[in-house]
Amino acid sequence: MALKATIFKAELQIADMGRNYYHDHALTLARHPSETNERMMVRLLAFALNASETLAFGRGLSTDDEPDLWQKDLTGAIDLWIDVGLPDEKSIRKACGRAAQVRIYSYGGRSAELWWNQVREKLDRTSNLTVINVPAASSQAMATLAQRNMRLQCTIQDGHVWLSDGHDTAEVDPVTVKASTDSWS
């Protein structure tokens, strides 16, 4: 018998000063049985940092040909492909061929550093790829905010992120380790 995903509901209030984006989102996150709260919360952070009316969650870990999040235009073309974790170089190249922009949100401390050192040289010439590392202390602090029903406020200003449930706050300073050289909004 296959294990089922655990459903999490999040009311997410986003105040992104840099993009002048202020919006509330009612989100449903399906956490795969093999997914940790830490990874799920990094997915939620990736949503907040790229939020728009058309950004949507993919089908999850069990689906290889879909990202964790994506944004499509009206024709169905993929504008933005977002993966969380430490994907292999082949998957990243494939995503870069399918989407206008690809963003990877890595986390895990030392393992994320080792992963990037292994794939960096092969991906350096990929112009539509951005890789952002979420420090281990931040992703672990976000994991403590995970609840089946969450009401979260996310404030983004000058590259700093504060994610709060009203009682506890996780401060995140994402580090861009590779920036896209293509221009895209």
C-alpha positions as CSV (number, residue, x, y, z in Angstrom):
1,M,0.0,0.0,0.0
2,A,1.4,3.4,-1.0
3,L,1.7,6.1,1.6
4,K,-0.3,9.2,0.9
5,A,0.8,12.8,0.9
6,T,0.1,14.9,4.0
7,I,-1.8,18.0,3.2
8,F,-0.8,21.3,4.7
9,K,-2.7,24.6,4.4
10,A,-1.0,27.9,4.5
11,E,-2.4,31.4,4.6
12,L,0.6,33.4,3.4
13,Q,0.8,37.2,3.6
14,I,3.6,38.5,1.4
15,A,5.1,41.9,1.6
16,D,7.9,42.1,-0.9
17,M,9.3,45.7,-0.7
18,G,11.7,45.3,-3.6
19,R,9.1,44.1,-6.1
20,N,6.2,46.2,-4.6
21,Y,4.3,42.9,-4.3
22,Y,1.8,42.8,-1.4
23,H,-0.6,39.9,-1.6
24,D,-2.3,37.2,0.5
25,H,-2.2,33.6,-0.8
26,A,-4.2,30.6,0.4
27,L,-2.0,27.7,-0.4
28,T,-2.3,23.9,-0.3
29,L,0.9,22.0,0.0
30,A,1.0,18.3,-0.4
31,R,4.0,16.9,1.5
32,H,5.2,13.6,0.0
33,P,5.9,10.9,2.6
34,S,9.7,11.2,1.9
35,E,9.7,15.0,2.1
36,T,10.8,16.7,5.3
37,N,9.2,19.8,6.9
38,E,12.5,21.6,6.1
39,R,12.2,20.9,2.4
40,M,8.5,21.8,2.3
41,M,9.2,25.1,4.0
42,V,12.0,25.9,1.5
43,R,9.4,25.3,-1.2
44,L,7.1,27.8,0.6
45,L,10.0,30.3,0.8
46,A,10.6,29.8,-3.0
47,F,7.0,30.6,-3.6
48,A,7.2,33.7,-1.5
49,L,10.3,35.0,-3.2
50,N,8.8,34.5,-6.7
51,A,5.1,35.0,-5.9
52,S,2.7,36.0,-8.7
53,E,-0.9,35.2,-9.6
54,T,0.3,32.5,-12.1
55,L,3.0,30.8,-9.9
56,A,1.9,27.2,-9.1
57,F,3.2,24.2,-7.3
58,G,4.1,21.2,-9.4
59,R,2.9,17.7,-8.7
60,G,5.8,17.0,-6.3
61,L,8.6,14.6,-5.7
62,S,7.0,11.7,-7.4
63,T,6.9,13.5,-10.8
64,D,10.3,13.8,-12.5
65,D,9.2,15.9,-15.5
66,E,7.7,18.8,-13.4
67,P,9.4,21.3,-11.1
68,D,8.5,22.0,-7.5
69,L,7.0,25.3,-8.7
70,W,6.4,26.8,-12.1
71,Q,4.9,29.8,-13.9
72,K,3.5,29.4,-17.4
73,D,2.4,32.0,-19.9
74,L,-1.0,32.0,-21.6
75,T,0.3,29.7,-24.4
76,G,1.5,27.1,-21.9
77,A,5.2,28.0,-22.4
78,I,7.2,27.8,-19.1
79,D,8.4,31.2,-18.0
80,L,9.9,30.1,-14.7
81,W,10.9,26.6,-13.4
82,I,11.8,26.3,-9.7
83,D,13.4,23.3,-8.1
84,V,14.2,22.8,-4.4
85,G,17.1,20.7,-3.2
86,L,20.1,19.4,-4.9
87,P,19.0,18.3,-8.4
88,D,21.4,16.5,-10.8
89,E,23.1,18.4,-13.5
90,K,21.2,16.5,-16.3
91,S,17.9,17.5,-14.8
92,I,19.0,21.2,-14.5
93,R,20.1,21.3,-18.1
94,K,16.8,19.8,-19.3
95,A,14.9,22.4,-17.3
96,C,17.0,25.2,-18.8
97,G,16.1,23.9,-22.2
98,R,12.3,23.9,-21.4
99,A,12.0,27.2,-19.4
100,A,12.9,30.8,-20.0
101,Q,14.3,31.0,-16.4
102,V,15.3,28.3,-14.0
103,R,15.9,28.9,-10.3
104,I,17.3,26.3,-7.9
105,Y,16.9,26.8,-4.1
106,S,19.5,24.6,-2.5
107,Y,19.7,23.9,1.2
108,G,21.4,21.5,3.6
109,G,24.6,23.3,4.7
110,R,27.7,21.5,3.8
111,S,26.0,19.0,1.4
112,A,24.6,22.0,-0.6
113,E,28.2,23.4,-0.9
114,L,29.6,20.1,-2.0
115,W,26.8,19.7,-4.6
116,W,27.4,23.1,-6.0
117,N,31.1,22.5,-6.2
118,Q,30.4,19.3,-8.2
119,V,28.0,20.9,-10.7
120,R,29.3,24.5,-10.9
121,E,31.7,24.0,-13.8
122,K,29.2,22.1,-15.9
123,L,26.5,24.8,-15.4
124,D,28.5,28.0,-15.5
125,R,27.6,28.7,-19.1
126,T,23.9,28.2,-18.6
127,S,22.7,31.7,-19.0
128,N,19.1,31.2,-17.8
129,L,20.0,29.6,-14.5
130,T,20.0,31.1,-11.0
131,V,21.1,29.1,-8.0
132,I,20.2,30.4,-4.5
133,N,21.4,28.7,-1.3
134,V,19.3,28.9,1.9
135,P,21.7,28.6,4.9
136,A,21.1,25.5,7.1
137,A,20.2,27.5,10.2
138,S,17.5,29.4,8.3
139,S,16.0,26.3,6.7
140,Q,16.0,24.5,10.0
141,A,14.3,27.5,11.7
142,M,11.7,27.6,9.0
143,A,11.0,23.9,9.6
144,T,9.9,24.7,13.1
145,L,7.1,26.9,11.8
146,A,5.5,24.0,9.9
147,Q,2.0,23.2,11.0
148,R,-0.9,21.4,9.3
149,N,-2.7,24.8,9.2
150,M,-0.4,27.8,9.0
151,R,-0.9,31.5,9.1
152,L,2.4,33.1,8.0
153,Q,3.6,36.6,7.3
154,C,6.6,36.9,4.9
155,T,8.4,40.2,4.7
156,I,11.1,40.6,2.0
157,Q,13.4,43.6,2.0
158,D,16.9,44.2,0.7
159,G,17.6,40.5,0.2
160,H,16.5,39.6,3.7
161,V,13.4,37.5,4.5
162,W,11.5,37.2,7.7
163,L,8.9,34.4,7.9
164,S,6.7,34.6,11.0
165,D,3.7,32.7,12.4
166,G,3.0,35.5,14.9
167,H,4.9,33.9,17.7
168,D,8.2,32.8,16.2
169,T,10.2,34.3,13.3
170,A,12.7,32.7,11.0
171,E,15.2,35.1,9.4
172,V,16.6,34.0,6.1
173,D,19.4,35.6,4.1
174,P,19.4,33.6,0.8
175,V,22.8,33.6,-1.0
176,T,22.9,33.8,-4.8
177,V,25.7,31.5,-5.8
178,K,25.0,31.8,-9.5
179,A,22.9,34.6,-11.2
180,S,21.2,34.3,-14.5
181,T,22.7,36.4,-17.2
182,D,19.4,36.5,-19.2
183,S,17.0,39.3,-18.5
184,W,13.6,38.2,-17.3
185,S,11.1,39.7,-14.9
